[in-house]
Every structure is written in structure tokens, then in C-alpha cells.
Amino acid sequence: MRIGLHYGSVIVGDVGYCSNKQLTVIGNTVNIASRIESANKEFGTQILASQELIESLPNQIEIGQVFTTQLRGQNRSHTLYGFKQPDTVFQVQSTLDRITPHLDEFTKLFFEQLFALDPSFKPLFDTADIKNQRQMVINMVSLLAQGINRFDIIMPSIKEMNERHKLRHIKPEYYLTAGMALVNVLEQYLGKDLTPEVRQIWIEFYEQIVHFVKS
């Protein structure tokens, strides 16, 4: 996943017939952001920001590499900024986009890993078909990706999930096992993109869930 960031005015509105409207954003700012996104490939980066964006957020961003280039379709040079440290939270949140095209296989591997780590899980999910298991995985990864850096906003959802799990006699400690199963499967899909830092964030997040449901 590559991202281009730019700052400026845009036009936002619905486009299309009444039965098929789509929210659309247009304007030169959008075009430049798209060109900046493409420039990531040239420079081997994941996120690049324009000088206009950096200047709008003084002293709030740790700048890394600086590039000067003429973006496609533009008649002037642009200064683009990388970031000093990789955004591990962004990498975690992008997990869902990476596994979405492979959800059926991902689900199958997740439950295989889960049952291999702790066979006592198997009777708990015997009544769940592949469709329900798939939805469980979608809900789990979506929830974690949303709350990885804002645990407070997902606390109500975790509390509700824990109440349901109590009916299945699922203990708080089981979440750590599920977390390890998830990380093991993510390693297969993300490869080197699952850095030690990102891996540790996932594990610590599950530890946070255990602490929360125990309290």
C-alpha cells in the first residue's frame, strides 16, 4: 500500500443518477495527491507528503528523506517528504487490506493454527460453519485494526464480545492464544512486512485485551 498526502482545496459532492450516486472528491489537490502516491514507487517509499502539507503541520511531523521531482502532468517541481520512522500503527491497520482478497484461505489457516496451538478450542467452534468462521475473522481483524492505537474506542465492543464468549466458556487467557494464531498466519501473508515491531504491537494488543477483560 502506498499513500500520497497533499494539502489544499477540493470539491466534494455526489455524482451520478439518484439511484447510483457516489461521493466524489475532485480538484487539482486530488490530482497532485494521486501523483505523489505514484511517486512512492519511484523512490521506494510507502508514504510521501507534499511541502504544502508539511508546512500546514509545523513541528508535528518527523521528516525523513526529502525528494525533489516533477510529478506527472505537472509543470513545476515538487518537494516531497518521507517520514523519519516507519508508521507501525499504519502498517498494522493496513493488515485488513492485505488479507481481504484471501479471506477464505486466511480463515482456514487461522483456525488450523488455533487448534494446533490449543486443541481445546476445537469443540468451542464445532457448530460454526466456514461462513461464520470467516465472519469471526473479519470482525476480529477489523476491530483490532480500528483500535490498535485507540483502545478506548473499542472497549465497548470488546466488552460485548467477551460477554458472548463467556457463554462459550472462553477464558480471557484464550485471547492470547488467538493472538499468536493470528500473528503466525499474518507472517505467511505479510512476510518481511510483518516486522518485529509490528509483530510485537499485535502481541501487546492482545495482552491489553486480556488485562481489560480480566478487570
N, C-alpha and C positions, 0 to 999 in steps of 0.2 A: 504494500500500500504506500502510495506517495501523496503528499499534500502540498499544495501551493497556497500561501497566505498573502493577501493583499488588502489594502485599506482604501476605501473611497465610497462614493455614492453609487447606489444601484436602483434599478426599477424592479419592484416586486408586485406580482399580481397573478390572477388566474387567467389562463389561456386555454381556449378551446370551447366547444359547444357545451351547453348546460349539462348534458348527460355524460360528458367526458372532459371535465375541466382538470387542469393540472396547475399547481402552484409553480410559477416560474420566476427565476431571477435573471435579469439581463442587464447589459451595460458594459462599458469598457473595463470597469473594475473586475467584472466576472471574467472577461476575456483574458485580462492580464493574469489573474489568479490561475486560470487554466494553463496558460503558457508557463507560469512558474512551476506548476505541478509537473509539466513535461520536462522542465529543466533538471529536475531531480535525477532523471535517468542519465543525463549528460555528466553530472557532477558526482554521481554515486551516493546521493543523499536520500533521506526519506521525507524530510520536511524542510522547505525553504520559505523564507519570508522576504517581502519587499522592503525597501528602505522606508516607504511611506508607513508601513505597519510598525516597523521598529520605532520610528520617530513618534508614533501615536501612543507608544507604551514606554516612555523614558524610564530607564533604570529598573525595568521589570523583567527583562529577558537577558539570560547569559548567552552572549553571542559566541559562536564558534568560527567556522571558516566564512570568509567573505568572497563572493564571486561577482565579477562584472561581465555581463553578457548582453547581447542584443537578442531579445526574445522574438520568436517567430511572429511575423505580422506587425511588429513594432518598428518605428523609425528612429528610436533612440536607445541608448544603452541603459540597462537597469542594474542596480546593485542589489544582489541577493545575499541573504544571511542564513547560514546554518546555525545550529544550536550547539552549545558547548558540551552538553551531556545528552545522551540518548534519553528520550522520554519513555521510561519504562512503563509508566501508567498508560500512556498511549499504546504501547506495544501490547500490554495486557488487554486493553479494551478492543484492540483490533483482532483479537483471537476469534471472536464470533464470525467476522467477515472471512477469515481464512478457512474455517471449518464448515461454514454453511453449505458449500457445494457438495460436501461429503458427509452429511449428517447421518445417513443410514449406516454407512460403514463406521463412522465415528462412534455412534451409539452402540453398535455391536461390539466394537473393541473396548469401549468403556466398561460395559457390563462384564465382558470376559476378564478384564483386568481387575474389576471389583471383586468378582467371585474367586479369582485366583489369589488375591491378597487376603480375602477372608471368606471362606465358603459358607459361613453362617448367614451371609447376605442373600444367598440364593433363594431360600424359602420365603423371604420377605417380598420378592418380586416375581414369584411364580405365576401370580394371577395377572401380571402386566404383559400385554402383547407388545409387539415391536413398535406399534404406533404410539402407545402410551409411554413406552421406554424412551422413544425418540423425543416426545414432548417433555419428558422429565429432564433430558439432557439439554434441550433448548432453553427451558426455564432456568436451569441451574447456571448455564454459561451466561445467559442474558443478565440474570440477577447479579452475578459476580462481576461481569464487565461493567455494569452500571455503577456498582457500589465500591469498586476497588479502591477509590480514593475519597469516597464519601459514604462511609459505613452507616452514618446516621440516617441517610435517606432510605436504606433498605432494611433497617431494623424491624419495621412493622411487618415486612414481607417474610423475613427470617422467623419472626415470632409466630406468624401464621403457619409457615411451613413446618416449624417444629411441633406445633400442636397437632398437625396432621400426622407427622411422623411418630408421635407418641402412640397413636392408635395402632401403628405397625410395630410397636415396641423397638423403635430405632433409638439407640442411645446417643448422647452428644458426641461420644468418642468416635462413633461411626463416621462422622463428618470428615475426620482426618483421613480415614481410610479412603473415603470417596475422593478426597482431595488428591491423595497420592495416585489413585487410579486415573484421575483426570490429567494430572501432570505427566504421567507415563505415556498416555495416549497423545497429549499435546506434543511431546517430544518427537513422536513419529511424524506428525504433520508439520511442525514448525522447524524441525531440525536445528540448525545453528541459530535461528532467530529466537529460540527459547533459551536466552542467555541465562547464566547462573543468577543474575539479578532478577530477571522476570520469573524464573522458577521459584526463587525464594519468596517473591511477592505473593505468588499463588499459595504457597505453603503457609506463610504467615497469615494470609487472609482466612484460610480455613481454621487456623488456630484461634483467630479472633472470633470466628463464628462459634467455635466450641466454648470459648470463655463466655460469650454472650448468652448462649442457650443454657449453660450451667448456672449462670447468675439469675 
